Amino acid sequence: MQFINSATAGVSTSFVADSGQGRQIGGTIRFFDSANAGSATFTNIGAFGASGGGVTFFNDNSSAANGTFMNEGSPAFDGDGGSTQFTGSATADHGTFISNGATS
């Protein structure tokens, strides 16, 4: 899923970036330009094996705004956890970030 230009993810909305399976990359949510997360909730799921976890990316001048981001660890020893990443001039702004560790 992508948010571009000045789009916002809204208020009281929830999004999930699921994990990949079978050595595949996980789901992604991407923000570009000056798009922002509003006050939505995002969950990035950790992988259940040797694959990628879900990821939320902020690029350009995008912002986490007042969003809540939950990054779940992997339940498998060889899987990637969920993550939230920032590049360019993107900001965390007033976002809340919760990173839970691995469960194995």
C-alpha positions in Angstrom: 0.0 0.0 0.0 1.3 3.5 -0.8 0.4 7.0 0.4 1.6 9.7 -1.9 1.6 13.5 -2.3 -0.3 14.9 0.7 -2.4 11.8 1.5 -3.1 10.9 5.1 -3.9 7.4 6.5 -6.7 8.9 8.5 -8.2 8.7 12.0 -9.1 5.5 13.8 -8.0 3.3 10.9 -5.8 0.2 11.2 -3.3 -1.3 8.7 -1.3 -4.5 8.8 2.0 -5.3 6.9 2.0 -9.1 7.2 5.1 -11.2 7.1 6.5 -13.0 4.1 6.4 -16.8 3.8 8.8 -19.3 2.3 11.8 -16.9 2.0 9.6 -14.1 0.5 9.7 -10.5 1.6 7.0 -9.2 3.9 4.2 -6.8 3.2 5.0 -3.1 2.9 3.3 0.2 3.6 5.0 3.2 2.1 4.7 6.9 2.6 6.1 9.3 -0.1 6.2 13.1 -0.7 4.5 14.8 2.2 2.0 12.0 3.0 1.5 11.3 6.7 0.1 8.5 9.0 -2.5 10.7 10.6 -3.5 9.0 13.9 -3.9 5.5 12.4 -2.5 2.3 13.9 0.1 0.2 12.0 1.2 -3.3 12.8 4.3 -4.8 11.2 4.2 -8.6 11.7 7.4 -10.6 12.3 8.2 -13.5 9.9 7.3 -17.1 10.8 10.5 -18.5 9.3 13.4 -17.6 7.0 11.5 -14.7 5.4 11.0 -11.0 5.8 8.8 -9.3 8.3 6.3 -6.5 7.5 7.7 -3.0 7.1 6.3 0.5 7.1 8.6 2.9 5.2 8.6 6.7 5.4 10.4 8.4 2.5 11.0 12.0 1.2 9.3 14.5 3.6 6.6 12.1 4.9 5.7 11.9 8.5 4.6 9.4 11.1 2.4 12.3 12.5 0.4 10.9 15.5 0.3 7.3 14.3 0.9 4.3 16.5 3.4 1.7 15.1 3.7 -1.8 16.5 6.7 -3.8 15.3 6.3 -7.5 16.2 9.3 -9.7 16.7 9.6 -13.0 14.8 8.4 -16.2 16.5 11.1 -18.1 14.6 14.8 -18.0 15.2 15.6 -17.3 11.5 12.9 -14.8 10.7 13.0 -11.0 10.5 10.9 -8.9 12.9 8.5 -6.2 11.7 10.0 -2.7 11.4 9.4 0.9 10.7 12.0 2.7 8.7 12.8 6.4 7.8 14.8 7.7 4.8 15.4 11.1 3.3 13.8 14.0 5.4 11.0 11.8 6.7 10.2 12.4 10.4 8.8 10.4 13.3 7.0 13.6 14.4 4.7 12.6 17.4 4.4 8.9 16.5 4.3 6.2 19.1 6.5 3.2 18.4 6.3 -0.1 20.2 8.8 -2.8 19.3 8.2 -6.2 20.8 11.0 -8.8 20.9 11.2 -12.2 19.4 9.1 -15.0 20.9 11.5 -17.9 20.4 
